[in-house]
Amino acid sequence: MAQAPVSSLTAGGTPASGTLCRLIYHPAASGPWNMAVDEALLLSAVEERAATLRFYGWSEPTLSLGYFQQYADRQRHLSSATCAVVRRLSGGGAIVHDRELTYSLALPAGHSLARATEQLYLTVHRTIAEFLNRWLSQEGEQPATRHRVDLKEEGTSRSPAEQPFLCFLRHEKDDGLLRPSSNEHAQAREGTSKIFGSAQRRRRGAVLLHGSLLLQRSPAAPELAGLSEITGQTFLSEKLSQRLAYELADALDLELDESSLPEHWKTEAQRLEPRYLDPGWTHRR
């Protein structure tokens, strides 16, 4: 299929090089549609060797279950009991999608990191952490209340059954943790909080990585503070995504082309959406 025209410059005005990658900013949508689009993008990476970076939102607070979680386990989290629910293709714990920035990245098998599960995860997360640390510094957070984002160094030895229901209460290796930058003021503020995390799904050498960055506390997950509550700053998903896109492109050697979802992949997402609406998929054990 013909490729869309590609811009020859990055956000900073320098010549671009690397893997051609669609950059898509999607409006808020339902859980089934968002998951269907992510799967369609994974298929496009398999069938057309296409890379895509997508930022999107949610039209209502939605609980997404990890691929291996049991539907009955949602009873462990009463705050999200009235939320819409959808099951992801990827594993991990449940996520309450609400006041966040959600991202997905589909890479074809030919990309250097497509088959390097841990390295891809680390590269994306390290880029987000460095980006947020610069953002916090530039936005003028005061020394007495300053925070920084680090990646968790060690994983947990607990089995999935022993893990908390919510993904953001699980602190896995290389998850993004927001913590006070100085112990001197740590007692006066909320302590270390997981602020972003991702999960992957692979297919025929291609990979889909999607994840969430918590911006504000959701009424459906009151135990999870967002960047705004912890730092006292305002974070707008549109502004963050526009800058983060090019940080990720540099780290992953991607040449971004901002575009809409191609019509044939929109059709594919429409074909896939009924699965994510099907109780047989969502409620399965």
C-alpha positions, 0 to 999 in steps of 0.5 A, a space after each residue: 500500500 502507498 505510504 503517506 508523505 513524510 515530513 523531513 524534519 523533526 520538531 527541532 527542525 533538524 533532518 529526520 532519519 530512521 523508521 517511518 512512523 505514523 504519529 496519531 493523536 486520537 480523541 477520547 473513545 470507548 474502551 472497546 474501540 481503543 483496544 480494537 485500534 491498538 490491535 489493528 495497529 499491531 496487525 499493521 506492523 505485521 502485515 505492512 511492516 508499519 510503525 505507529 505511535 498513538 496518543 489517545 483518551 477515554 470517553 468514560 472512566 474504564 477499567 481495563 483487565 490484563 489478558 490473564 486476569 479473572 473478571 471476578 477479581 474486579 470485585 476486589 476494587 469497589 471504587 471502580 465497580 460502576 466503571 465500564 470494563 474491557 479486557 486488553 490484549 496485553 498482560 499485567 494488572 488492571 488499570 482505571 483509565 480516566 485522567 491520564 495520558 495513554 500511549 501505544 507504540 506498534 513496531 514491525 519485526 524489522 525494527 531493532 528493538 521489536 524483538 528485544 522485550 526488556 530493552 524496548 520497555 527500558 528505552 521507552 520508560 527511560 525516555 518518559 522518565 527523562 522527559 518528565 524530569 526536564 518538564 518538572 524542572 522547567 515548570 519551576 517546581 520549588 526545591 522544598 517540594 521537588 520530585 523526580 522520576 526514576 525507574 524501579 531497579 528490581 522486580 517483585 518475587 510475588 506471583 501474579 496471584 499475590 499481586 495487587 489487583 491494580 497495575 499502579 499498585 504493582 511496582 515492577 522492574 523499570 516502572 516509572 516511580 515519582 518520588 521526593 528528590 530529597 529525603 529532607 522533605 519526604 515526610 511532608 508529602 506523599 511518598 513514592 508513587 508509580 506514575 507510569 507503566 506499560 505492557 506488551 503484546 507480540 505477534 509474528 515478530 512485531 510488537 505492541 507496547 501500550 501504557 498509561 501516565 497518571 495525570 490526576 487522581 480518578 474518583 474511580 481509583 482514589 488510592 492513586 495520586 497523579 502527577 498533579 496531586 503530588 507535584 502541585 502542577 497542572 499537566 495537560 495531556 495534549 501539551 505533554 503528548 506533543 512534546 513526548 512524541 519527538 522525545 520517543 522518536 529520537 530514542 527509538 530512531 523513528 521518523 514521525 509523520 503526523 496523520 490520521 488512522 488510515 481508512 483500511 485500518 479503521 475498517 480493521 478496527 471496526 472488524 475487531 471491536 465486537 470482540 472487545 464488546 463480547 462478554 465472552 471475551 471480557 468475562 472469561 476466566 
